[in-house]
């Protein structure tokens, strides 16, 4: 018969032991034969821990809506050795942030941000055991501030005659694109036929007289 003691217990020749905590795990097995003779042996298993940290490819964590940031994950082992092979990196939060790739064997990912505000980014590191993926490390969360781009208005012509059409064009730097922001407009003054068209970045009007007409463009994130 077999008797296992220490970090695990059992009565078979083989002792399955799920490692759930890092550090040293000691085992003693005692074998007893049919005549009652005994023999013992001891063994130890040192369970390593993994840690992961993420860094930005550029220094600033402030990004205009619709733009991208690139991230790198660096895994380290508690014993200073190389991380095990076959790790899988899963970037979060998903699908709130558009990661490319969201999951894979590579330790880098590029994220596109579609919502104004502060978002926390992190990565889970998983290891494959057969068909099962188990989390072995999770990074600290990195705060990203997503802001509207800088807006510019241009009127053509800048000094129109009464009744002449004026075309006001809004642009953002960097360009966010229609998938991320939309515009709404307002005006104050004596204007004829004010309004927008198919292009949300363009507003037209005709001044009724020589008094100034004030046009304001408001940019709004489509997702909040």
C-alpha positions, -999 to 999 in steps of 0.1 A, spaced: 0 0 0 10 36 -5 4 65 20 11 100 9 14 128 34 25 164 34 11 188 8 -12 161 -5 -27 129 6 -35 97 -11 -33 59 -12 -22 51 -47 11 48 -64 5 81 -82 -6 113 -64 -24 139 -86 -17 173 -71 -33 205 -85 -9 234 -79 -31 263 -67 -5 283 -47 31 293 -55 60 283 -34 75 250 -21 53 219 -17 67 189 2 56 153 -2 64 121 17 53 87 5 55 55 26 52 21 11 41 -9 32 43 -44 18 23 -75 27 46 -84 56 44 -49 71 78 -37 60 80 0 53 100 24 32 97 61 27 108 87 3 104 125 2 102 150 -27 95 187 -31 79 207 -59 87 244 -63 57 262 -79 67 294 -98 45 325 -102 42 346 -132 36 384 -134 27 405 -163 30 443 -169 18 463 -198 34 494 -214 24 519 -240 44 521 -272 43 559 -268 45 579 -236 11 596 -234 -20 578 -222 -42 605 -236 -57 597 -270 -83 614 -293 -114 594 -300 -111 571 -331 -73 569 -327 -51 540 -317 -26 531 -290 -3 501 -291 4 480 -260 31 455 -251 28 428 -223 59 416 -205 58 384 -186 83 376 -158 88 345 -136 93 345 -98 125 325 -102 140 349 -128 138 323 -155 121 324 -189 83 323 -190 68 290 -201 60 285 -238 25 286 -252 12 315 -233 -20 333 -246 -26 370 -242 -62 382 -238 -66 420 -239 -94 437 -219 -119 453 -218 -134 435 -247 -155 443 -267 -157 479 -252 -123 486 -267 -114 474 -302 -82 454 -298 -63 439 -328 -57 412 -319 -80 407 -289 -64 373 -281 -34 354 -293 2 342 -288 18 376 -295 24 399 -266 14 431 -285 -19 446 -294 -33 478 -309 -65 493 -295 -89 518 -311 -110 539 -287 -146 548 -296 -159 563 -264 -151 596 -247 -139 593 -211 -115 572 -190 -111 536 -197 -89 510 -179 -69 486 -201 -53 453 -188 -42 419 -201 -49 384 -189 -22 358 -195 -35 322 -200 -18 289 -203 -32 260 -223 -37 226 -206 -51 204 -233 -82 222 -247 -86 244 -215 -71 279 -211 -64 289 -175 -54 323 -163 -19 324 -148 -14 362 -145 -33 394 -148 -17 429 -152 -25 460 -133 -50 483 -150 -37 512 -171 -59 543 -173 -64 558 -208 -81 592 -213 -101 594 -245 -108 630 -256 -124 648 -285 -99 659 -312 -92 696 -318 -119 712 -340 -114 739 -367 -141 758 -387 -135 774 -421 -159 797 -439 -159 803 -476 -161 830 -486 -150 847 -454 -165 881 -463 -197 873 -483 -221 897 -498 -258 897 -486 -275 867 -503 -243 850 -512 -240 813 -500 -215 807 -473 -201 772 -468 -187 765 -433 -166 733 -430 -157 716 -398 -125 695 -395 -109 677 -366 -72 670 -359 -65 642 -360 -93 630 -382 -118 608 -362 -141 598 -390 -179 594 -392 -178 561 -374 -168 579 -341 -182 614 -341 -211 634 -355 -219 671 -357 -248 693 -350 -250 730 -358 -266 762 -346 -265 798 -358 -273 833 -345 -281 863 -367 -300 871 -399 -295 841 -422 -314 827 -451 -317 789 -456 -294 778 -429 -288 741 -426 -266 711 -432 -266 686 -460 -254 650 -466 -220 659 -452 -223 664 -414 -192 685 -414 -206 711 -438 -231 739 -430 -244 765 -454 -264 797 -451 -269 831 -469 -265 863 -449 -297 884 -451 -278 917 -446 -244 929 -436 -247 921 -399 -225 892 -386 -239 856 -385 -224 834 -358 -222 797 -367 -213 771 -340 -204 734 -347 -208 708 -319 -190 675 -322 -204 646 -303 -191 610 -299 -214 585 -315 -209 561 -286 -216 583 -257 
